[in-house]
Every structure is written in C-alpha cells, then in structure tokens.
C-alpha cells in the first residue's frame, strides 16, 4: 500500500495500461510496428527503391514476402519504409497541432474578449471547411511533399483541440480549487502551471491519440490521390494508389500496404480509446 | 472578543447581468462589520446572496459599489499587487470539499500551495515540517501527506481544506457553508475542530450557513440575510430567544424538532 502511494501519475498510467487488455494489445502492436520500421534494414536485405526489372510483379514467395511491384521492388521492404512515413505523420503534425491548439485554447479562455473571439472564429472557420478539401488546396499551393502534408494536417487539426481546451479551461477556472489558489494570493501563471495544465493533460492526451489515426488516414488518402508524398519517397498510401490498376490480377500489391494502414490505424484507435477509459476520473478507482 | 473592527462592508452592492438590460441584484446595499476574535454567522436561505457577500469580502469578485475595509484600509479599489498582502490575512474554507481540492495534486502539494506562493518555507525540510504540523493541527494522519484527495473521505477532505486555509496564519477565516456537504456526525467533528482552531490561533471567523442549529453552536453574533439584504443582526442568544424580524422567526420555526420539543 505504502509503495503504491509513492507512484507518480506516469507510473500509475503505465500500470493501468498493463491491466487494460485493449491498451495492452494495441500498445504491443504499436511497439512492434515502431521497432519493425525503425530497424527495417535488419528485417530485409532489399532496398526500398532498388528496382529489379527482371523480377517485376512477382507473386508472394521466392524471398519476397508480399511479392514485387511493377518495377520489381520488394513490397515487404517498401511497407516497412512506408510505415516510417506513416509513423512520422502520426506523431509530428498531431503533436504540433496539439501544442498549438492547447496554447491558443488556453489563451482564448484566459484573456477572453477580443483574443477569445478571434481565436475561436478562426477555429470555427477551420472546423467548417472539410479537412480533406482544405488539405488538397494547401497541397496544390505548396506542392506535394512530406513538409506540406505536415503543414496541412496541423492546420486541419488545431481547431478542434483549441475548442475543447478552451471549454475545459473555462470550466477549470471556475472551480473552487482555482478560487482557493487565487484567494491564497496565487497569480495567473501559478494557477496555469499548477492547476490548469495538469488537469487539462488527460483531455489533451486523449485528443492527441484520437487525432493520430485521422492523420495517418489523411496522409494515406492524399498520397493515394497523388498529391501527398511524391515518389521516389515511399508511403503506404502512395503504394496502394500505384497498385490499384493491378487490383484484380495481383491483389496483394494493394492489399498489403492497405492492410498495414488498417493495422496501424486500428491499433492507435484502440489505444486512444483505452486511454480515454483509463484517464476518465469517473472510472478510476481509488 | 474586542471592540476593534477587523473587516467591514459599507453599502456594498453586486448585481449580475441577466441579458436584455435586466439585472439580478445578488447583494443590495449591505453593510456589516466583523469584530476581531468573534465568529459572525451569516444565515439565510439558498440564493439570498450569502456566498456572493463572502466572495466580495474576500475580493474574489468586485463589488459594483460600496467599500470594504480591512483594519480601516479600503481594499475594495485595490487590485493585483496591492491586494496581495491582504490575501494572506484572510482565507476561505469552501463548501464542497471534493471540488475545492485539485484532484491531481497530493495532499502535500495542496497544503503547500499557499506556502509556496508566499515563499514562507525556503527549504524542503522546513516545508515538510510545516505541512506535518498543519496535518496534526487538523487531526489528520501524517501518512496521508502523499495521498490524493480521491483517497480521502468528505470530512478528511474538509480537514485538508482547513489546513490549507490556516497555513498562512490568517486573521480572518471565511467558511462558506463549510459543513453543509458533510453528514451530521462529521459536521460535529469539523465544527469542534473549527472552534478549537479559532481559539488556539486567535482567528476571527465569518461563518456562512443555512443551518440555524449549526450557527447556534458556533456563532457569537448572527446576521440574517434575505434577498440580498441583511434583515437582522443580533447576538446569538438574543436572536434565538427573541427573534426580532418576522423572517428570523420563520427560519427558527423551520428547524426540525424531535417530538414536540421546540428548539431552545
């Protein structure tokens, strides 16, 4: 009992994840995917862009787990390298959007008035434009590349975070423990660091994990349409898109990367869902 | 109890906008004074402006008009930095012990917060000793220092709230319905604790309640409030024996009695 009290919030969270089946399984799959793609050269001896025109469009087997594509490149190798892009897209724009949205949401709730109005109307505008449409416009303007995909995803995602963070912050600022802090003489910064941010954290984590699958799917879709990541860079969406003309003759070419997208998205989705359950104070036991 | 006034309110008014030019007047031209060392109770039904008045005195909200004087200094116009010294001298104990403690902080950090804000204890061991002292004063176990609020019962949480309020050795404690969220046996314990602390620390206390039997136990004087105005102020004994105002009589008659025994 005594040792249990000493645990900090991070350790408690880790323990709760071990006890939650969905969190455990999806977490392990995510870990496996991260390891596979990070140490890709250990798992394959092919090059992700190395062409072998003598062995084009080979069926699975013969040293090629998922066969080869129209230029004789090993599909399994390309999936591992494409997963790197997906993971980067999963974390980088999502994290930046979460940071931006949190900062703007807190500003809106703290300063109210004109600041609040401007930030929230901007968020409204972003939320009212369909995300994919907006991303397409950005990508046509900036040209398809990893950087422009990241930028467009940040622009799509910050609004929702800002909106939720603002409303939670407003509620927190009204709470009695903030009132107690103020009546003890604490200033705005103290209240922010000690009370607002720690209490916002579960909300931000959940929003973050739920945005991850959305980011991966958007990147895949944009690359599938040919306006996202450009060859010779590898992306799962790009692979699926390029293979669609062989869908009936050689379905594994499209199904393997599409399946990988599904596995990544579902694991992050289940993990985010489980995390929401764990962090919900109502379900937490003493 | 002395004749020296600690805090006084002069003709303070606070109203809230209801939209379309309508305003709800929560506190209407109220004056009251609290003498050093006394316990003044503020009673009245829900929504009569008791809590608003408390927050006005604490300067957690700003009055529309009127003055609030703390030891003769008008603090109603002060803001920010100028107000901070007065924050140290009056503290509040809140109604809902659950929501007045930050769920993500340990008891240690909750009690330490005022000490940190004022940099009272420069080094860690001194801070620790002060927190343990405070826990002892509110009769909590020292081992609870690393617990989270969710691990405590309602009465224990309220004790933590009291420890936080007395951490800075304030002169005035405002208890806003501090026992009404607790069940009766715990209420009695907390009231006894408050009474003891008040004596030991020489506190003055503004005690807000809607429960006249609680008020009878703790207060020296009673202010009866209704609809944003104070309708009667009297010594507790006088008030209970000879209620002057019709509304006070009504409130007294609504104390539930066992059998036919009227409340004396």
Boltz contact constraints between the chains, C-beta under 6 A:
constraints:
  - contact:
      token1: [A, 5]
      token2: [B, 146]
      max_distance: 6.0
  - contact:
      token1: [A, 175]
      token2: [B, 99]
      max_distance: 6.0
  - contact:
      token1: [A, 176]
      token2: [B, 94]
      max_distance: 6.0
  - contact:
      token1: [A, 176]
      token2: [B, 99]
      max_distance: 6.0
  - contact:
      token1: [A, 176]
      token2: [B, 100]
      max_distance: 6.0
  - contact:
      token1: [A, 177]
      token2: [B, 100]
      max_distance: 6.0
  - contact:
      token1: [A, 177]
      token2: [B, 101]
      max_distance: 6.0
  - contact:
      token1: [A, 177]
      token2: [B, 102]
      max_distance: 6.0
  - contact:
      token1: [A, 180]
      token2: [B, 100]
      max_distance: 6.0
  - contact:
      token1: [A, 183]
      token2: [B, 58]
      max_distance: 6.0
  - contact:
      token1: [A, 183]
      token2: [B, 60]
      max_distance: 6.0
  - contact:
      token1: [A, 183]
      token2: [B, 92]
      max_distance: 6.0
  - contact:
      token1: [A, 184]
      token2: [B, 114]
      max_distance: 6.0
  - contact:
      token1: [A, 184]
      token2: [B, 117]
      max_distance: 6.0
  - contact:
      token1: [A, 185]
      token2: [B, 84]
      max_distance: 6.0
  - contact:
      token1: [A, 185]
      token2: [B, 87]
      max_distance: 6.0
  - contact:
      token1: [A, 185]
      token2: [B, 88]
      max_distance: 6.0
  - contact:
      token1: [A, 185]
      token2: [B, 117]
      max_distance: 6.0
  - contact:
      token1: [A, 186]
      token2: [B, 117]
      max_distance: 6.0
  - contact:
      token1: [A, 195]
      token2: [B, 102]
      max_distance: 6.0
  - contact:
      token1: [A, 198]
      token2: [B, 104]
      max_distance: 6.0
  - contact:
      token1: [A, 199]
      token2: [B, 104]
      max_distance: 6.0
  - contact:
      token1: [A, 286]
      token2: [B, 150]
      max_distance: 6.0
  - contact:
      token1: [A, 286]
      token2: [B, 151]
      max_distance: 6.0
